[in-house]
């Protein structure tokens, strides 16, 4: 039982990061119907910027803020310079361009920073609190939960309580009608990409100080797990992506703890296939996926 409790809390901590990353994928999907396969590489690029600033200044929080700001800028530039000119007549066009971005970003990071793994320091201790002899959560885990929770609440308030959020939703679901009503659709799409990249940067800053460390390919496995979380929850459901992230985190923790770490990626892929075959819209999607 002690092992099960530990694995449960460990899985929830992992799942919170996957939830944030899945939420970033959902934001872009709902706006453009594109799965941004470059999200992981973009997060690593901004994390490098953040940790470089932290190393130069000695302040983790300054580096944290720089990483989030870099995510906003990188997301906006990516949409303005690259994705805006993609031919959307075929869904594969956006996928191919995103995969090309992955190669460009990872290659550039390798040329600038090298391909060796570099440690990424956490702002809080990763030693878990123990209750009744059972290790539960560390201070860093609590920070992860708090950061992801704040982001989810802020995004919910943005999309439900502000004029900008309502314009973003309108631009995503009915762009032609929104243009007729005076909504700057292109600007809303750029803002969506910027917010998604910022959330992805947050997820990168939260997951890299664990066992990953800094490396141009550090987020590849995280992206697979987060993409699975988004599909499990439903690419059209923000709340579903959060729940999907927690499900994937628990699955990885249980499988790693009881069957071994080498089996965990296979379990994630099996979950992805099962959901796609049984409920392709996602477990928590309330309606059929819209089409453009």
C-alpha positions, 0 to 999 in steps of 0.5 A: 500500500505504501508503494501504491500511495507513493506512486499515486502522488508521483503520478499526479506530479508528473501528470500536472506537467503533462496537463500543462503541455497538453493544454498548450497543444489544445489551445493551438488545435482549437484555434487552427486545427493543427497539432503543433509537433514543434511544441516540445522543441520550442519549449526546450529552446525557451528553457535554454534561454531561461536557464542561461539567464539564471546561470548568468544572474544567479536568479532562477526566477528571472530565468523563469520569467525570461523563459515564459516571455521567450515562449510568448515571443517565439509562439507569436513569431512562429505563427506570423512568419511560418504557420500563417503561410501554410496551405491548409487545404490538407491537414498534413501540410501543417504537420510537415511544417511543424516537424520541419520546425522541430529539426530546425530548432533542435539542430540550432540548439545542438550547434549553439549549446552542444548535444551533451546533457546539462543539469537544470536546477530546481528552485525548491528541494525535490526531497519528498515529505514523509507521512507515516513513513511514506514519501509523498510530495516534495516542495518542488512537486507542490510548486508544480501543482500550484503553477499548473493550477494557476495557469488553468484558472487564469486561462479559464478566466481569460476565455470565459470572463474577458472580451479578448478571450471571447474574441479568441474563441469566436475567431477559432470557431467562426472566423468568417463571421468574426471578421464580419463582426470586426474581430481581428482574427489574425491577431487572435490566432497570433495571440493563441499561438503566443499563449500556447507557447508560453504554457509550453515553456512553463511545462518545460521549466517544470519538467526539465529539472527532474530527471531530464536535464537540458538537451536539444531532444529532452522534450521528445518523450514528454511530447509523446506523453502530453500528446497522448494526454491531449488525445485521451482528454479530447483535443477540443476540450481544455478540461479534458486535456488536464484530466488526460494529463493526470491519467497519463501521469498515473499510468506512467507512474504505476507501470514504471513502479510495478513493471519497469521504466522500459515498459512505460512508453509502450503503455502510453502508446497502447493507451493512445491506440485504444482511445483512438480506436474506441473514442477518437474524439477523446474520453471527455469530449462532450460533442463531436469534433468540429471540422473546418 
